[in-house]
Amino acid sequence: MPIHLNPNVSATAEPPIPEAMSWLAEAGITPRRPLLNLAQAVPSYPPAESLRDAMAIAAQKVETAFYTPILGIEPLRELFAETLSRDYEGQVGPEDVAISAGGNHAFCMAVMALAGPGDEIIVPQPCYFNHEMWCTMQGIRVVPLPCHAGPAGLLPDPKEAEALIGPRTRAILLVSPNNPTGTVYSPELVQAFFDLAYRKQIALMIDETYRDFLPDGPPPHDLFSDPRWQDGFVHLYSFSKAYSLTGYRVGALTAGPRIMAAIGKIADTVTICPSHIGQLAALYGLENLAQWKRQRRDEMINRVAALDQAFDGNPGGYRLRSRGAFFAYLEHPYPDRTAADVARMLVRDQAIFMLPGPIFGIAQERYLRAAFANVDESGIYALSERLKAHSISDGGILK
Ligand SMILES: Cc1ncc(COP(=O)(O)O)c(C=O)c1O
């Protein structure tokens, strides 16, 4: 007798990266043309050696094997709150911080705290696919908010968002710097979204997983100094990318007391506590790796400059529509082809592996995402050379 599965999970898209990985079987790799893997958003460098040494010692301690408090170890909550207060020139206390099992887990908990089946969350398109997948699994409708391409990247418009707010809307979600586009939202834009959300009595979630890769400058937004922030602002963070410890599974959710009370229940039920050693690694990073993190950040900023240069003449007709943090969002030159066709063709003919735009939401057929964190500067120049060579030798025709 066939068993029944949760229809919301069945209705959710498959994880897209494994499917795209299957294209690699036909990759046109040669000794002089190795694979340029721009598909997954992972740092190309290992974690700091001193962090690895410290974790080897921590792993020997018996207590590292045991549970921690539900919302995380106190020193980490305190130091993370201090870091946010300093970086955003605002007021955040340790009681506002929940340590999570990664940024995805922080998002899942936030959504579960804010919305239930039949509710709606407004999500700018393109979006990070796991965000959409989790909402669908929860029976929550993702209401797409289109982004518009301009000189500052792909941006959503708060006025258009307002028109989408209905009786079941519970939250607006922003990601800045954005995955997949790399676009960085201005403090004014973030504030406008918060003002809208506050006025409409819905929450504003901002995922700032890539905030450590921003150039020096004023705080990314002023919400933590807004006296209303605890009333509906939810900040999501990941230690994965900043310290290159994606496998340790550690992130953070910051919110006011009402939301935090709900998070306490969810965190206890799902994870009981975040990984203990992961929390120790995050604490080690915050305490010791500011300089190391800045150097990695500077490498990423150099890659952004290399991208601007490499794509100056639209190599092969590919236009750099947006870039920042780990990502470049390219418009491909074939209006009659699907993005998946173009991505497969590039794997096959040039051993370039990028993800097609529609993985990231609706109306993205003209785009490909290149996660340049995974390659160095020479890889970025190789990308533009290969795109140029491709258009000349193949005319872009899928055989
Ligand atoms: C915007 C965004 N949020 C969250 C995550 C996941 O972070 P974590 O590894 O901490 O779960 C990613 C990973 O790619 C991401 O791009």
PDBQT file of the ligand as one rigid body, heavy atoms in Angstrom, charges set to zero:
ROOT
HETATM    1  C1  LIG A 401      21.703  33.895   1.542  1.00  0.00    +0.000 C 
HETATM    2  C2  LIG A 401      22.136  32.649   2.233  1.00  0.00    +0.000 A 
HETATM    3  N1  LIG A 401      21.662  32.370   3.451  1.00  0.00    +0.000 NA
HETATM    4  C3  LIG A 401      22.034  31.249   4.092  1.00  0.00    +0.000 A 
HETATM    5  C4  LIG A 401      22.904  30.347   3.522  1.00  0.00    +0.000 A 
HETATM    6  C5  LIG A 401      23.241  29.099   4.254  1.00  0.00    +0.000 C 
HETATM    7  O1  LIG A 401      24.151  29.328   5.269  1.00  0.00    +0.000 OA
HETATM    8  P1  LIG A 401      24.535  28.147   6.273  1.00  0.00    +0.000 P 
HETATM    9  O2  LIG A 401      25.610  27.341   5.640  1.00  0.00    +0.000 OA
HETATM   10  O3  LIG A 401      25.043  28.855   7.488  1.00  0.00    +0.000 OA
HETATM   11  O4  LIG A 401      23.297  27.381   6.550  1.00  0.00    +0.000 OA
HETATM   12  C6  LIG A 401      23.409  30.582   2.250  1.00  0.00    +0.000 A 
HETATM   13  C7  LIG A 401      24.313  29.615   1.609  1.00  0.00    +0.000 C 
HETATM   14  O5  LIG A 401      24.614  29.629   0.456  1.00  0.00    +0.000 OA
HETATM   15  C8  LIG A 401      23.009  31.761   1.584  1.00  0.00    +0.000 A 
HETATM   16  O6  LIG A 401      23.452  32.041   0.362  1.00  0.00    +0.000 OA
ENDROOT
TORSDOF 0
